[in-house]
C-alpha cells in the first residue's frame, strides 16, 4: 500500500543513495526536477556513438545499461552538474512518480523528490541521509566533504584529479582552503 508515509520513506532512501553515489551535497539531488528524470530515462544525454569510443565497447555497454546520466543546473551558477541514476534506483523513482497524486504531492510540484501535503517544495537533502541511514556523526552525512577528503588522498594523475574535482564541483584550491580553515577551527 502506498501512502504518504511510505512515499517519504522511499523518497528519502533513494535520495540518500543518489547523494552518496554522486558525491553531492544533499541539496543538489533534492533539487532534481521531473524534467531531468525524463532526460535520464530517455537517454537524452547519451550519444548513440558513445559505446564505440570506449577501448572496450563492453564496458561502455555496461555503463549505459546500468546507469542513466543527466545534468542539472548548479545552485546559483551557470554550471551543469552531472547526475547518475544507478539501475537500482530506476524502479523506485518510477513508482514515486506514479504515486505522486495518491500521496498528496501537488500537481504543479516540479521536483522529482517532492514534499507531500500539496506543497511545491522539495525536502532537505541534508536531512534525508540522517533519517534513512545510520550516520555516526552529522558531518559524515555530507558526502561531498568526505569524498573530497578521500579523493585527495588517492594517487591520481593530475588530469584525473582535475576530473574528480570537477565532478564534485570543487577545485584543489577549495580543498586547500577547507584544510586551512579546519586547521584554524577544529
VENMOBEL-V438337 format. One record per residue. RES is the residue in one small letter. OMEGA is omega as a letter, one per 40 degrees, with the letter a starting at -180 (999 if undefined). Layout:
res-><RES;RES>
omega-><OMEGA;OMEGA>
This chain:
res-><x;x;x;x;x;x;x;x;x;x;x;x;x;x;x;x;x;x;x;x;x;x;x;x;x;x;x;x;x;x;x;x;x;x;x;x;x;x;x;x;x;x;x;x;x;x;x;x;x;x;x;x;x;x;x;x;x;x;x;x;x;x;x;x;x;x;x;x;x;x;x;x;x;x;x;x;x;x;x;x;x;x;x;x;x;x;x;x;x;x;x;x;x;x;x;x;x;x;x;x;x;x;x;x;x;x;x;x;x;x;x;x;x;x;x;x;x;x;x;x;x;x;x;x;x;x;x;x;x;x;x;x;x;x;x;x;x;x;x;x;x;x;x;x;x;x;x;x;x;x;x;x;x;x;x;x;x;x;x;x;x;x;x;x;x;x;x;x;x;x;x;x;x;x;x;x;x;x;x;x;x;x;x;x;x;x>
omega-><i;i;a;i;i;i;a;i;a;i;a;i;a;i;i;i;i;i;a;a;a;i;a;i;a;a;a;i;i;a;i;i;i;i;i;i;i;i;i;a;a;i;i;a;a;i;a;i;a;a;a;a;a;i;i;a;i;i;i;i;i;a;a;i;a;a;i;a;i;i;i;i;i;i;i;i;i;a;i;i;i;i;i;i;i;a;a;i;a;a;i;i;i;i;i;i;i;a;a;a;a;a;i;i;a;a;a;i;a;a;i;i;a;i;i;a;i;i;i;a;i;i;i;a;i;a;a;i;a;a;a;i;i;i;a;a;a;a;i;i;i;a;a;a;i;a;i;i;a;a;a;i;a;i;a;i;a;a;i;i;i;i;i;i;i;a;a;i;i;i;i;i;i;i;a;i;i;i;a;a;i;i;a;a;a;999>
